[in-house]
Amino acid sequence: MGPYYFEESVNKDNYLEMLKTYFWRRHVQTPNNTKYYFQQDGATPHTADTVQNWLKDKFSKKFVHKKMWPAHAPWI
């Protein structure tokens, strides 16, 4: 999928914009894309509610949100 380079410091707004315009377009073109889980680390832009809500909407139960990791990840 990447890498993707930001021209400025990463924040919740430009991170979400990257997910929408760069990542998602590539993800949906990936064969068998529905079998993949989406997980990220605890960086501030990753844990913003707007980002978490968008990812949950797109990945549904295959998104490992900030309240699930690590103890409640679906594969544990």
N, C-alpha and C positions, 0 to 999 in steps of 0.2 A: 504494500500500500504506500510505502513512503521511500525515502524520508520526505517530510514536509518542513520547510523552513519558514519561520516567522521573521518579519523585518523589524519587529519591535518586541518588547517584553510580552510574554504570553499572559493574557488575562481571560476571564470567563467569556467575554464578548468575542474576542478574535479566535479563541479556541473553539467556541460553538460555531462560529462562521466557517472555520476550517472543516469541522465535522460535516457541516451541511453541504458545502460547495466542493470539497475535495474528497474527503473520506467516503461519504455515503454513496456518491456516484460510483466510485470504484468498488465499494463493497457489494452493491446490488448487481454488479456485472460479474462478480465472482461465482463460478459454478458452485452449486450446493451452498449458497450463502446462508441459508436458514439453519444450517447445522452448527454454526459458529456462535460462541459466547463472546461477549464484549466485557473486558475488565480493564481497569486502569489503576494507577497508583493514587495516593492521597494528596497529590498536588492541589493547591487551592483552586486553579481553574477547572480541574477535573471534578471537584466535589461541590461546585456551585449548584444551587438548586435548579437553575435554568438548564444547565448542562445535564444534570442527572435526570430531570424530567424528560428532556428531549430523547436521551438515550433509552430511557425506560419505554417511551412511546415507540421507538423504532425497533428495539430488540425484545421487548416484552419480558418474558421469563428468562431469556438468555442474556440479560444484562445483569452483571454482578454489581449492584449499587453499593454506595459507601456504608450502608448499615448491614450489609451481608458479609463483607469480607473481614477477616478470613473465616470466622467460625461458622458462618451459614452459607458458604458457597455451595452451589447445587451439587457439585461433584464430591463433596466431603461426606 
